[in-house]
Amino acid sequence: MPITLSRTLTVPEASYLKAFSDTRRMQRHEEEEEKIKDPIRKRAKLPVGKDGAFVVHGQEYRTAIKDYNREPAGQPALWCYWFPSSDGERLVWQNENEPEDAYTAGKWLAWIAENILAAWGIRANGSFEYRTREGGGIVLVKDNDVREPELQTSYVDPWSNETVIIELSDETESGPYDDDD
């Protein structure tokens, strides 16, 4: 089940989310960022934010960067891999090349839901399953409330209290990264 949105993103909103995920999340000097043009963020009606959390213009303004290797307060990592779908109706995790980064999917989705989607009056719903070398997990979201139950062969849905059975494929049980050499 994909992560669906309660309404289609506007062009400025979709452009912002794409730019957000294309931009390294680094701490910035807020007062310097206020002076810099950031048209994509401004069209999306978002502030600079603490440590420049909402900035999407990139690295061309070096004096505004506080710490290149630290994400803004509250953000879980230097890169976010949630992108808007081409039709603007869903969020899609796009990082197949680095499966180890998937452990941040739930934290990022929670941050985006709370700080961006809620500001736009949008609610996210759905689930996202991921795999890493150590195993995997599932991210559940209902009306922007993000949960990550411990993944087993079943879990209790936190909203309905119903037990959900997970069908494990052969690939899932052995893991896509297991070497039999």
NUVOLO-646107 format. One record per residue (C-alpha): residue in three letters; x, y, z. Coordinates in pm, 1 decimal. Example, Ala and Ser with C-alpha at 12.3 -4.5 7.8 and 13.67 -1.06 7.14 Angstrom:
<"ALA" <1230.0 -450.0 780.0>>
<"SER" <1367.0 -106.0 714.0>>
//
This chain:
<"MET" <0.0 0.0 0.0>>
<"PRO" <150.5 334.7 -98.3>>
<"ILE" <154.6 653.8 108.8>>
<"THR" <-143.5 843.7 -30.1>>
<"LEU" <-228.0 1208.5 29.3>>
<"SER" <-569.5 1348.5 121.5>>
<"ARG" <-554.3 1582.8 -176.3>>
<"THR" <-336.1 1629.2 -481.8>>
<"LEU" <-30.8 1847.5 -426.2>>
<"THR" <-30.9 2183.5 -599.3>>
<"VAL" <254.7 2251.7 -841.0>>
<"PRO" <442.5 2468.4 -584.1>>
<"GLU" <396.6 2199.1 -315.1>>
<"ALA" <518.4 1916.1 -539.9>>
<"SER" <811.9 2128.2 -660.1>>
<"TYR" <903.6 2203.7 -299.1>>
<"LEU" <894.2 1837.7 -185.0>>
<"LYS" <1111.4 1735.7 -479.3>>
<"ALA" <1359.4 2014.7 -406.6>>
<"PHE" <1354.6 1926.8 -34.7>>
<"SER" <1455.5 1567.8 -109.5>>
<"ASP" <1713.2 1677.3 -367.2>>
<"THR" <1883.8 1910.1 -115.9>>
<"ARG" <2134.2 1799.8 150.2>>
<"ARG" <1975.7 1877.8 486.0>>
<"MET" <2238.4 2079.6 673.0>>
<"GLN" <2230.6 2328.1 956.5>>
<"ARG" <2217.2 2685.8 836.3>>
<"HIS" <2224.9 3031.8 994.0>>
<"GLU" <1859.3 3138.2 999.3>>
<"GLU" <1932.4 3512.7 992.1>>
<"GLU" <2151.8 3469.5 682.2>>
<"GLU" <1891.3 3248.4 513.8>>
<"GLU" <1623.1 3516.4 560.5>>
<"LYS" <1827.9 3740.4 326.0>>
<"ILE" <1865.1 3476.3 52.8>>
<"LYS" <1619.3 3418.5 -230.1>>
<"ASP" <1461.2 3075.3 -198.1>>
<"PRO" <1171.0 3101.7 -446.2>>
<"ILE" <1062.8 2736.7 -435.3>>
<"ARG" <1025.8 2746.2 -54.5>>
<"LYS" <854.3 3085.2 -64.9>>
<"ARG" <601.7 2972.0 -330.1>>
<"ALA" <522.5 2673.7 -104.0>>
<"LYS" <454.9 2924.5 179.7>>
<"LEU" <705.6 2774.0 422.6>>
<"PRO" <941.3 2958.6 659.9>>
<"VAL" <1320.5 2923.0 679.0>>
<"GLY" <1270.0 2718.4 997.8>>
<"LYS" <1501.4 2636.0 1287.0>>
<"ASP" <1854.2 2575.2 1157.4>>
<"GLY" <1719.9 2636.3 805.2>>
<"ALA" <1502.8 2323.2 818.3>>
<"PHE" <1288.7 2424.4 518.4>>
<"VAL" <1562.6 2570.9 294.9>>
<"VAL" <1588.9 2411.5 -51.1>>
<"HIS" <1821.2 2637.2 -251.5>>
<"GLY" <2129.8 2415.8 -215.1>>
<"GLN" <2485.5 2502.7 -116.3>>
<"GLU" <2560.6 2806.9 -328.4>>
<"TYR" <2548.0 3042.5 -28.2>>
<"ARG" <2838.6 2908.4 179.2>>
<"THR" <2821.4 3183.9 443.1>>
<"ALA" <2471.6 3069.5 538.7>>
<"ILE" <2586.8 2713.5 618.0>>
<"LYS" <2640.3 2658.2 989.8>>
<"ASP" <2742.5 2291.0 976.1>>
<"TYR" <2756.4 2095.7 649.7>>
<"ASN" <2758.6 1759.2 830.0>>
<"ARG" <2470.9 1810.8 1075.4>>
<"GLU" <2105.0 1803.2 981.4>>
<"PRO" <1871.6 2076.8 1113.5>>
<"ALA" <1723.4 2015.4 1459.1>>
<"GLY" <1455.6 1746.4 1449.0>>
<"GLN" <1545.4 1607.2 1107.1>>
<"PRO" <1665.4 1244.4 1118.8>>
<"ALA" <1939.0 1246.9 853.1>>
<"LEU" <2128.8 1453.8 597.8>>
<"TRP" <1918.4 1317.4 310.1>>
<"CYS" <1545.2 1257.0 276.2>>
<"TYR" <1426.2 1011.5 12.7>>
<"TRP" <1050.8 1078.2 17.5>>
<"PHE" <952.3 1230.9 -317.7>>
<"PRO" <612.4 1328.6 -456.2>>
<"SER" <472.6 1094.4 -720.1>>
<"SER" <445.1 1238.2 -1071.7>>
<"ASP" <68.5 1285.7 -1026.4>>
<"GLY" <111.5 1454.3 -684.0>>
<"GLU" <-121.6 1207.7 -510.2>>
<"ARG" <136.2 998.2 -320.2>>
<"LEU" <472.8 1004.3 -149.3>>
<"VAL" <727.2 756.4 -283.7>>
<"TRP" <1050.0 637.1 -118.2>>
<"GLN" <1322.1 655.5 -384.6>>
<"ASN" <1650.8 515.3 -264.7>>
<"GLU" <1698.5 164.4 -395.9>>
<"ASN" <2076.5 216.3 -424.3>>
<"GLU" <2128.6 261.4 -48.9>>
<"PRO" <1885.9 26.8 130.3>>
<"GLU" <2057.0 97.0 462.9>>
<"ASP" <1905.7 447.8 459.5>>
<"ALA" <1554.4 297.6 471.1>>
<"TYR" <1570.1 286.3 851.3>>
<"THR" <1504.6 663.9 841.5>>
<"ALA" <1187.4 629.8 629.4>>
<"GLY" <948.8 640.4 925.4>>
<"LYS" <1128.9 925.8 1098.7>>
<"TRP" <1137.2 1126.8 778.4>>
<"LEU" <771.7 1056.9 702.0>>
<"ALA" <675.4 1170.0 1053.5>>
<"TRP" <879.8 1490.3 1014.1>>
<"ILE" <730.2 1568.7 672.6>>
<"ALA" <375.1 1494.1 790.4>>
<"GLU" <406.8 1709.4 1100.9>>
<"ASN" <604.4 1999.7 958.3>>
<"ILE" <512.8 2022.8 590.4>>
<"LEU" <194.1 1833.0 503.7>>
<"ALA" <6.2 1955.2 812.6>>
<"ALA" <101.1 2315.9 724.4>>
<"TRP" <-63.1 2260.6 385.5>>
<"GLY" <-372.5 2092.4 533.6>>
<"ILE" <-276.6 1754.0 383.8>>
<"ARG" <-303.3 1415.4 557.0>>
<"ALA" <-96.9 1111.0 464.3>>
<"ASN" <-224.6 752.6 489.5>>
<"GLY" <-85.5 412.0 399.3>>
<"SER" <210.1 185.6 465.7>>
<"PHE" <563.2 133.1 342.7>>
<"GLU" <766.3 -186.6 380.9>>
<"TYR" <1143.1 -173.4 355.0>>
<"ARG" <1437.9 -410.8 361.9>>
<"THR" <1790.9 -356.7 490.4>>
<"ARG" <2084.9 -590.7 532.0>>
<"GLU" <1978.8 -651.9 892.5>>
<"GLY" <1613.7 -721.3 814.5>>
<"GLY" <1349.7 -463.5 747.5>>
<"GLY" <1045.9 -292.7 880.1>>
<"ILE" <712.8 -136.6 809.3>>
<"VAL" <599.7 222.5 839.6>>
<"LEU" <229.1 283.7 894.5>>
<"VAL" <63.3 623.9 868.8>>
<"LYS" <-296.3 725.3 932.3>>
<"ASP" <-396.1 1091.8 916.4>>
<"ASN" <-28.4 1192.9 959.4>>
<"ASP" <15.4 973.7 1268.4>>
<"VAL" <323.3 766.2 1182.7>>
<"ARG" <397.3 437.5 1360.3>>
<"GLU" <665.5 172.5 1316.7>>
<"PRO" <556.9 -152.1 1483.8>>
<"GLU" <822.2 -413.6 1545.1>>
<"LEU" <816.2 -628.3 1232.2>>
<"GLN" <745.7 -994.2 1286.4>>
<"THR" <521.9 -1231.2 1093.3>>
<"SER" <228.9 -1029.2 1224.7>>
<"TYR" <165.1 -700.8 1398.1>>
<"VAL" <-123.4 -527.9 1568.9>>
<"ASP" <-261.3 -235.7 1371.5>>
<"PRO" <-230.7 56.0 1617.7>>
<"TRP" <-561.5 210.7 1509.4>>
<"SER" <-797.3 -85.8 1466.6>>
<"ASN" <-624.3 -322.6 1715.2>>
<"GLU" <-663.4 -599.2 1454.9>>
<"THR" <-382.7 -847.5 1398.7>>
<"VAL" <-233.1 -821.7 1050.5>>
<"ILE" <-50.7 -1126.3 911.8>>
<"ILE" <249.6 -1050.1 692.0>>
<"GLU" <299.9 -1285.5 400.6>>
<"LEU" <674.1 -1344.6 378.0>>
<"SER" <811.8 -1439.4 37.8>>
<"ASP" <1119.7 -1656.3 -5.4>>
<"GLU" <1320.3 -1340.9 -83.2>>
<"THR" <1200.0 -1175.7 238.5>>
<"GLU" <1278.7 -1477.9 456.6>>
<"SER" <1631.2 -1521.9 321.8>>
<"GLY" <1687.9 -1152.2 263.9>>
<"PRO" <1773.4 -997.2 -70.4>>
<"TYR" <2132.0 -934.5 44.8>>
<"ASP" <2219.6 -1280.9 174.8>>
<"ASP" <2515.7 -1435.7 -0.6>>
<"ASP" <2515.2 -1813.2 -34.8>>
<"ASP" <2877.9 -1814.2 -152.6>>
//
